[in-house]
Amino acid sequence: MSRILVTGINSPLGQAVGRKLQAEGHIVVGTVRSSKITIQGLPANKLVALDLENENSFNNINGSFDGFVHLAGMSTGNAPEIMKTTGLGTHYLISRAKDLSLSRLIHISSMSVYGSGTEEVIGEHSPIPHGNAYHAAKWAAECYIETEREFIEAVSIRPPAIAGASTHYHFLSQILTKMINRVPIITAMNSDFSFNNIVHEDVIAHFIYLLLESESLPKYRAVPIGSTDPIPLHQIIDLLAKATDYKGQVKWVEPKSPPFRIDSTGAIELGYKPITTLETIDRWMDDII
């Protein structure tokens, strides 16, 4: 039985990870921003109050751990706030991990580090141009981890849109919400582009579990993940419309930037077990509808 720290345990992905780890018999210590949040309803054996902007609050993390899973961060707000929580917060967590002689860290980064993308297929070694403060903060977090690669085995996972029981802030989720709310006209882009930029939260949780269980990891790798067997976006939109019984109009407009899909080869080398894009959408609809 291992003792695992999961930052951001009350987020949708944090809860998926907590459920998976507890199902596999691990003790889960979750972090939440407020000490007023209780363990009730959360997949954690214990909670720790952690403010990513406050370096001193990382001293609340105590005891022996077999691994850290770092999901917490800020995706909206002004640039200094995002950099302090998402960037420097990761730096503080690594420092605490070193204090506790932790040997393994799994970090949830984002496909956002690639900005709007510069290639039609983006993989582990694609250029990283960034695009805004959040993109840069996620990249900074990865850099902080890589700097400590001689002390901690670590993997940064770069997920795209995440599908799960709770809605997530990506364009497909926004379209789904509009369909559920019966918005009469919905706009979408890249009708014929074959798309795999969505992963179910349970698939990510399973990958994290496999990384924690692995006998050895590289000193550091940052890998994007997607689903397999891309399908056209218009097919995905049709599936959402069918699941929600949406009868309104989907208006296809010109894209603001070129689309891309994801090459998961690097993650698969580390044990990632993707499912198809169609299965991802079907699971998501089962969660939501």
Residue pairs with C-beta under 8 A, 6 or more apart in sequence:
1 25
1 26
1 27
2 26
2 27
2 66
2 67
2 212
3 26
3 27
3 29
3 63
3 64
3 65
3 66
4 21
4 26
4 27
4 28
4 29
4 65
4 66
4 67
4 68
4 69
4 212
5 29
5 30
5 31
5 48
5 61
5 65
5 67
5 68
5 69
6 14
6 17
6 18
6 21
6 28
6 29
6 30
6 31
6 44
6 68
6 69
6 71
7 14
7 30
7 31
7 50
7 52
7 68
7 69
7 70
7 71
7 72
7 93
8 14
8 31
8 32
8 70
8 71
8 72
8 73
9 15
9 17
9 18
9 28
9 30
9 31
9 32
9 42
9 43
9 44
9 47
10 30
10 32
10 37
10 42
11 71
11 72
12 162
12 164
12 165
12 166
12 168
12 201
13 71
13 108
13 162
13 164
13 201
13 204
13 205
14 30
14 71
14 72
15 42
15 43
16 164
16 201
16 202
16 204
16 205
17 69
17 71
17 204
17 205
17 208
17 209
18 28
18 30
18 42
18 43
18 44
19 43
19 205
20 202
20 205
20 206
20 208
20 209
21 28
21 43
21 205
21 209
21 212
22 28
22 43
22 45
24 209
27 45
27 46
28 43
28 44
28 45
28 46
29 44
29 45
29 46
29 47
29 48
29 61
29 63
29 65
30 39
30 42
30 43
30 44
30 46
30 47
30 48
31 47
31 48
31 49
31 50
31 61
31 72
32 42
32 47
32 48
32 49
32 50
33 49
33 50
33 51
33 52
33 72
34 49
35 49
37 47
38 47
39 45
39 46
39 47
48 60
48 61
49 57
49 60
50 57
50 58
50 60
50 61
50 72
51 57
52 72
52 73
52 74
52 84
52 85
52 86
52 88
52 89
52 92
52 93
53 81
53 84
53 85
53 88
53 89
55 92
58 92
58 93
58 95
58 96
59 96
61 96
61 100
62 100
63 100
64 100
65 100
65 102
66 104
66 212
67 102
67 103
67 104
67 105
67 106
67 212
68 93
68 97
68 102
68 104
68 105
68 106
69 105
69 106
69 108
69 208
69 212
70 90
70 93
70 105
70 106
70 107
70 108
71 108
72 85
72 89
73 85
73 86
73 89
73 90
73 137
73 138
73 141
74 81
74 82
74 85
74 86
74 134
74 137
75 82
75 86
75 134
75 169
76 82
76 134
77 85
78 133
79 133
82 133
82 134
82 137
83 133
83 136
83 137
83 140
85 137
86 134
86 137
86 138
86 140
86 141
87 136
87 137
87 138
87 140
87 141
87 144
88 140
89 141
90 107
90 140
90 141
90 144
90 145
91 141
91 144
93 105
94 105
94 144
94 145
94 148
94 152
97 105
97 152
98 148
98 151
98 152
102 152
103 152
103 153
104 152
104 153
104 154
104 211
104 212
104 217
105 145
105 152
105 153
105 154
105 155
106 154
106 155
106 157
106 208
106 211
106 212
107 141
107 142
107 145
107 154
107 155
107 156
107 157
108 156
108 157
108 159
108 204
109 138
109 141
109 142
109 156
109 157
109 158
109 159
109 222
110 134
110 135
110 138
110 158
110 159
111 122
111 158
111 159
111 160
111 197
111 224
111 262
112 131
112 134
112 135
112 138
113 128
113 130
113 135
113 138
113 139
113 142
113 158
113 222
114 122
114 126
114 127
114 128
114 129
114 135
114 158
114 224
114 260
115 128
115 129
115 130
115 131
115 132
115 135
116 129
116 131
116 257
116 258
117 126
117 257
117 258
117 259
117 260
118 126
118 127
118 129
119 126
119 127
119 260
120 258
120 259
120 260
120 261
121 260
121 261
121 262
121 263
122 224
122 260
122 261
122 262
122 263
123 224
123 262
123 263
123 264
123 265
123 266
124 221
124 222
124 223
124 224
124 263
124 265
124 266
124 267
126 224
128 139
130 136
130 139
141 156
142 156
142 222
145 152
145 154
145 156
145 220
146 154
146 220
146 222
148 154
149 219
149 220
150 219
153 216
153 217
153 218
153 219
153 220
154 217
154 219
154 220
155 211
155 217
155 218
155 220
155 221
155 222
155 223
155 270
156 220
156 221
156 222
156 223
157 204
157 207
157 208
157 223
157 225
157 267
158 222
158 223
158 224
158 225
159 199
159 204
159 224
159 225
160 170
160 197
160 198
160 199
160 224
160 225
160 226
160 262
161 168
161 170
161 171
161 172
161 173
161 197
161 198
161 199
162 168
162 170
162 198
162 199
162 200
162 201
162 204
163 172
163 198
163 199
163 200
163 201
163 280
163 281
163 283
163 284
163 287
164 200
164 201
164 202
164 284
164 287
165 201
165 287
165 288
167 173
167 176
167 177
167 288
170 198
171 188
172 198
172 236
172 240
175 186
175 188
175 237
175 240
176 240
176 244
176 288
178 186
179 186
179 240
179 241
179 244
179 246
179 248
180 244
182 246
182 248
183 248
184 248
184 249
185 248
185 249
185 251
186 248
186 249
186 250
186 251
187 250
187 251
187 252
187 253
188 233
188 237
188 250
188 251
188 252
188 253
189 233
189 252
189 253
189 254
189 255
189 256
189 259
190 233
190 255
190 259
191 232
191 233
191 234
191 252
192 232
192 233
192 234
193 232
193 233
193 259
193 261
194 230
194 231
194 232
194 261
195 230
195 231
195 232
195 233
195 236
195 259
195 261
195 277
196 226
196 227
196 228
196 229
196 230
196 231
196 261
196 262
196 277
197 226
197 260
197 261
197 262
198 226
198 227
198 277
198 280
198 281
198 284
199 225
199 226
199 227
199 274
199 280
200 275
200 280
200 283
200 284
202 283
203 227
203 273
203 274
203 275
203 280
204 225
206 273
207 225
207 267
207 271
207 272
207 273
210 271
210 272
210 273
211 217
211 270
211 271
214 270
214 271
217 270
218 270
221 266
221 270
223 264
223 266
223 267
223 270
223 272
224 262
224 263
224 264
224 266
224 267
225 262
225 264
225 267
225 272
225 274
226 261
226 262
226 263
226 264
226 274
227 274
227 275
227 276
227 277
227 279
227 280
228 264
228 274
228 275
228 276
228 277
229 276
229 277
229 278
230 261
230 277
231 277
231 278
233 259
234 252
236 277
236 281
237 250
239 278
239 281
239 282
239 285
240 246
240 281
240 285
241 250
243 285
243 288
243 289
244 289
264 272
264 274
267 274
268 274
275 283
